Amino acid sequence: MGGGGATGKVYQLAAAQLSDDGAAIPSYYTTHYFPERAVEQALSLGAHRKLFSYLTMYVEGAGSLALTSFTNSAGVPQAQQALPLSSPAVKDLELPINVLGERVAFRVSTNQSGAWFRLQKFTPSLRVKGDKGSYCQNSSDASYSWLSKGFVAGVRKPESGSMSKLRGTISIGPGR
């Protein structure tokens, strides 16, 4: 029994431990691509370019939450403004993002020692091009509210049930 290294240390998995010998344990969650084809059709959004203008999310934790958007494919990451976390969260975090693309996925992450987050709601807002080629208030506007149930990343396995778009919590970080 041991760590297999030359340090002679014996390691034990502890739910409250948020670092690995003082080194950060990076934690992240990547959403699906918004909007889904069925939603696009149901809201008559069209399959062409959309402006994802604003993002709200209810998230609590410690450290700083990094946000990355992936426009149209995972090969095109774009870093967004990082947000400070608090626990408990007082209100939804809000961020203007102005990301243009046919579809966009988002990754929320932490990578500092002792950092963790619990994501409960994630709502990107988008606008579709109007008749005159501009993004305007009277063109189709939509907001997606994405919630999940029982997903835990880090050192635990997902709890019973699969991902759901109904309600729940995503707890991300070691032992959360």
N, C-alpha and C positions, 0 to 999 in steps of 0.2 A: 504494500500500500504506500502511496506517495505520489508526488507530482511527476516522477520520471526525469526530473532535472537534477542538476548537481547541487541544488540549494538545500536538499534534505528536508524541505517543507512537506507537511501533510495538509492537503486541501479538503475542505468540506463545503458543500453547497449550502448557502445560507440565504433565505429569502430577503433578509434586510441588507445584504451586502450589495452595494451599488458600484463596486470597482473590483478589478482583478489585480491584487497586490499593488493598489494605487493607480493602476492604469485604467483608463476609461473602457467601458464595455459599450461599443456603439449599438444603438437601438434605432430602428426605423420601421415605418409602415408606408407602403406605396398603394395608392388607390387604383381602382380601375380607370379606364379612359372615359371621361365625360364628353359628350353625352352618349348614352347607349343608343344603338340604332332604333330600338323600339320607342324610346323616349323622343328621339328626333322626329320620328314619324307621328307619334301621338300629339306632339306640340307643334307640328308643322314647322320645324326649325330648318329643314333642308340639310343637305349633306356637305355644304360648303363652309367656308371660313366663318368662324365665330370669334367674338371678342370676349374673353373671360376677364371681366373688369374688376371684380370684387370678391373677396373671400371672407367668410366668417366661420369660426370654429370654436367649440367649447372644449377647452383642453386645460388640464391642470398638471402640475409637476414641479420639478426643480431644474434649474439651469436655464439654458437657452434652447428654443425650438427652431431648428433650421427647416426651411421650406424650399423644395425644389420642384419646378414644373417640367414636365416632359411633353413637348409639343409634337403631336402626331406620331412619335416613336420614342423609344427609350434612348436612342442615340443622340437626342437633342436636349440635354438637360439645361435648365436655366435657373440659376440661384435667385431666390426671392429674399426679401428682407427677413432676418431672423427676429423672433419674438421672445421676450422674457416670459418665463413660466412662474406661476405661483400656485401654492396649494394651501387652502382650497382656492379654486378659481372664483373670481368675483363676478365676471360676466364673460360673454363671448369675446374672443379676440377678433379684431377686424383688420383687414389689410387690403388696400387697393393693389391689384396685381397687373392688370393690362397685358394679358397674354393672348396672342392672336394665333388661331389654328383651327383645323377641322375637329380635332379632339385633343384633350389634355388630361394627363394623369399627374398626380401630385405625390410627393414623398415628404413626410414629416419625420424628423430625426433629431437625435441628440448624440453627442460624442464627447462630452466632458465627464470626468470622473465624478461620480455621485449624482449624475443627471438621470432623470426619468420623466415619462409623460403618460397621461391617461387621456385619450381622445374619445369624446362622447358624441360630438356632432361636427360635421364637416360640410359646409355649404358654399360651393362656388357659384357665382352669378355670371350669366353670360348675356350677350346681345348678338343678334344676327344682323347681317347687312340689310338695310332698308332698300326700298325701290330705287333710290337715287345713288346707291353705292356707298352711303355713309352709315355709320353706326349711330342710330338716333333713338330717343326714348319711345317713339311710337312704332319702332320696328319690334319684332318679336323679342321679348325679354323672358328669361327663365331663371329660376334658382333651383338647385338640386340640394336636397337635404339628404345626406348620406349618414347612416347610423349602422352600427354593427352590434352583434351579440356574442359575448363570450370568447372573443379572440384575445389571446395573450401571447406576446412574443418575448423572447429573451430566454430565461431558463425554464419556463413552464411550457407545457403542451396546451393546445387549445382545449377549453372546457367543452362539455357536452354541447352538441348542436353545431351547425355549420354557420358560415357567415350569413347574415340576414340583413336586409335593408329596413328592418322595422324599428328596433330600438336596442339599447344596450350600451356597452362600454368596450373600448379597446384599451387595454392596459399594456403599455410598452415600456420595457426596461427590466433589468434583472430583478426577479422576485416580486414584480408588481402584478 
